[in-house]
């Protein structure tokens, strides 16, 4: 049986190697991070066991509205309003939710507006009660953000 496995050494692409896929980041590195249901571009300002402290610089995806325990349900006791994290707000993000970011960092306000409008557009194509309630909440947030 060993002869069989030895023959694989002639074909390096057959060699399997298990690597730890988690990246490590230094203070000052620019990353993306998922916090609750939003996705952000930010700067690592500290590391803790199992998480990084990230200072928010831009919004890639606006957080989802509603009750996360009753997904896509509008008739719930409390329909959560989730604001995007603020510019330069620092938050703990689990290390598995942090990835390296390469590219230009967009302006925070413009990125927030784009993320909010993208989410609103996806709900405007849906006529479910959940989409209607989410749109109402997002409209109110848009006013609060002064966009």
C-alpha positions as CSV (number, residue, x, y, z in Angstrom):
1,X,0.0,0.0,0.0
2,X,2.9,2.4,0.7
3,X,4.0,2.1,-3.0
4,X,0.6,3.4,-4.0
5,X,0.9,6.5,-1.9
6,X,4.6,7.0,-2.9
7,X,3.5,7.4,-6.5
8,X,1.6,10.5,-5.6
9,X,4.9,12.3,-5.0
10,X,5.3,12.5,-8.8
11,X,2.1,14.5,-8.9
12,X,2.4,17.5,-6.6
13,X,-1.1,18.7,-7.2
14,X,-2.4,15.5,-5.5
15,X,-0.7,16.5,-2.2
16,X,-3.2,17.7,0.3
17,X,-2.2,20.1,2.9
18,X,-4.4,21.4,5.7
19,X,-3.8,25.0,6.7
20,X,-5.3,27.3,9.2
21,X,-7.4,29.6,7.0
22,X,-7.7,32.3,9.6
23,X,-5.6,35.3,8.8
24,X,-4.0,37.4,11.5
25,X,-4.0,41.2,11.4
26,X,-1.8,43.9,12.8
27,X,-3.0,47.2,14.3
28,X,-3.5,49.6,11.5
29,X,-4.4,47.1,8.8
30,X,-7.5,47.7,6.7
31,X,-10.1,44.9,6.8
32,X,-13.7,44.1,6.2
33,X,-15.8,42.8,9.1
34,X,-19.2,41.5,9.6
35,X,-20.9,42.8,12.7
36,X,-24.4,41.4,13.5
37,X,-25.9,41.6,10.0
38,X,-23.9,44.6,8.6
39,X,-20.6,44.5,6.7
40,X,-18.0,47.3,7.1
41,X,-14.6,48.4,6.0
42,X,-12.4,49.4,9.0
43,X,-9.0,49.7,10.6
44,X,-7.8,47.2,13.2
45,X,-7.1,49.2,16.4
46,X,-6.6,46.3,18.8
47,X,-6.8,42.5,19.1
48,X,-8.2,40.4,21.8
49,X,-8.4,36.6,22.1
50,X,-10.9,35.6,19.5
51,X,-11.7,39.0,18.1
52,X,-10.4,42.3,16.7
53,X,-11.4,45.8,17.6
54,X,-12.2,47.5,14.3
55,X,-12.7,51.3,13.7
56,X,-15.5,51.7,11.1
57,X,-14.5,53.7,8.0
58,X,-17.2,52.7,5.5
59,X,-20.4,50.6,5.1
60,X,-20.6,47.7,2.6
61,X,-23.9,46.2,3.7
62,X,-26.5,47.8,5.8
63,X,-27.8,45.7,8.8
64,X,-31.0,43.8,8.3
65,X,-34.2,45.0,10.0
66,X,-36.6,42.9,12.0
67,X,-36.4,40.1,14.5
68,X,-33.5,37.8,13.7
69,X,-35.1,35.0,15.7
70,X,-38.2,35.2,13.5
71,X,-36.6,35.7,10.1
72,X,-38.7,37.6,7.5
73,X,-41.6,37.8,9.8
74,X,-43.4,41.2,10.1
75,X,-45.9,40.3,12.8
76,X,-43.6,40.0,15.8
77,X,-43.8,41.7,19.2
78,X,-40.7,43.9,18.5
79,X,-39.5,44.7,15.0
80,X,-35.9,45.6,15.5
81,X,-34.5,48.8,14.0
82,X,-30.8,48.2,13.3
83,X,-28.6,51.2,12.6
84,X,-25.3,51.0,10.7
85,X,-22.3,51.5,12.9
86,X,-21.2,55.1,12.9
87,X,-18.1,56.6,11.3
88,X,-15.0,55.8,13.5
89,X,-17.2,53.8,15.9
90,X,-15.1,50.9,17.3
91,X,-16.5,47.5,17.7
92,X,-15.4,44.0,18.6
93,X,-15.7,41.6,15.6
94,X,-15.1,37.9,15.9
95,X,-11.8,37.0,14.2
96,X,-13.5,34.6,11.8
97,X,-15.6,37.5,10.5
98,X,-12.6,39.7,9.7
99,X,-11.0,39.6,6.2
100,X,-8.2,41.6,4.6
101,X,-9.5,44.5,2.4
102,X,-7.6,45.7,-0.6
103,X,-8.9,48.6,-2.5
104,X,-9.8,52.2,-2.1
105,X,-11.8,53.1,1.0
106,X,-15.0,54.9,0.0
107,X,-16.3,57.9,1.8
108,X,-18.3,56.8,4.8
109,X,-21.5,58.9,4.0
110,X,-21.5,57.8,0.4
111,X,-21.0,54.2,1.3
112,X,-23.8,54.3,3.9
113,X,-26.1,55.9,1.4
114,X,-25.3,53.2,-1.2
115,X,-25.7,50.3,1.3
116,X,-29.0,51.7,2.5
117,X,-30.3,52.3,-1.0
118,X,-29.2,48.8,-2.1
119,X,-31.1,47.2,0.7
120,X,-34.2,49.4,0.1
121,X,-34.2,48.5,-3.6
122,X,-34.1,44.8,-2.8
123,X,-37.2,45.3,-0.5
124,X,-39.1,47.5,-3.0
125,X,-39.2,44.5,-5.4
126,X,-40.8,42.4,-2.7
127,X,-44.5,42.9,-1.7
128,X,-44.4,40.8,1.5
129,X,-45.4,42.3,4.9
130,X,-41.8,41.9,6.0
131,X,-40.4,43.9,3.1
132,X,-43.0,46.6,3.6
133,X,-42.1,46.9,7.3
134,X,-38.4,46.8,6.6
135,X,-38.8,49.6,4.0
136,X,-40.7,51.7,6.6
137,X,-37.9,51.2,9.1
138,X,-35.2,52.0,6.5
139,X,-37.0,55.2,5.4
140,X,-37.0,56.4,9.0
141,X,-33.3,55.5,9.3
142,X,-32.6,57.4,6.1
143,X,-34.1,60.5,7.7
144,X,-32.2,59.9,10.9
145,X,-28.9,59.6,8.9
146,X,-29.9,62.9,7.1
147,X,-29.1,61.3,3.7
